[in-house]
């Protein structure tokens, strides 16, 4: 009878859902994830779905959005100051902006996380690593971008390098704080007692117990990187004309705000939507992966 009761109780117990199921159960996160997926898909397929050549100029200068010509919607989002189709440039510009953000946050996140984990694991190098991190924190991303542009000239690569370097110290400090608490757990001491190597302790125990928290921070950092990258491009440090990039497009439209505001407003709205959706998904991911925040 006891065995049957145990089986019945186990059958009636609710199954624990996976993290992605919990993420999709959040309506705001699911909507943000859907919008982000559509944005990424549109940027990836820009050469196939763009209605016009994003670099081709025409005489149709500064047309307003939803401009109808001869019964056909030729420029849904209008044209810019050189007669280039805004929708096509938004698609290509979003792809450049996403590439800058993704590459910078991944490179900076990986190097910064490894630096923080190694600092917590090997106590003898911790003071030196933390002083290096403090030095890196004293240089804002915009100053790094200005310095790199002064040496190499404006372009996408200097912006990515500046954003990656600016991401390293933040990720290093977060990873170190998480790793320090993990290193105090009993299973680390048990692993050392049974003779596990440092490599096994680092990869099997320390990294696996820190990766979820680090991923939460990286997902939240992505929106900040997009904003800083757009600001650098707005200042003329990013992609070079005629290449399309959202921050640069917003900068090019500031001279036409009074009589053609859509040239600056549309790329600015695109940046806002990307950052907002990234932050919503990052917050929901934190609630799902952090067991202390679960209900």
Secondary structure by P-SEA (a helix, b strand, c coil): caaaaaaaaaaaccccccaaaaaaacaaaaaaaaaaaaaaaaaaaccccccccccccccccccccccccccccccccccccccccaaaaaaaaaaaaaaaaaaaaaaaaaaaaaaaaaaaacccaaaaaaaaaaaaaaccaaaaaaaaaaaccccaaaaaaaaaaaaaaaaaaaaaaaaaaaaacaaaaaaaaacccaaaaaccccccccaaaaaaaaaaaaaaaaaaaaaaaaaccccccccccaaaaaaaacccccccccaaaaaaaaaaaaaaaaaaaaaaaaaaacccccc
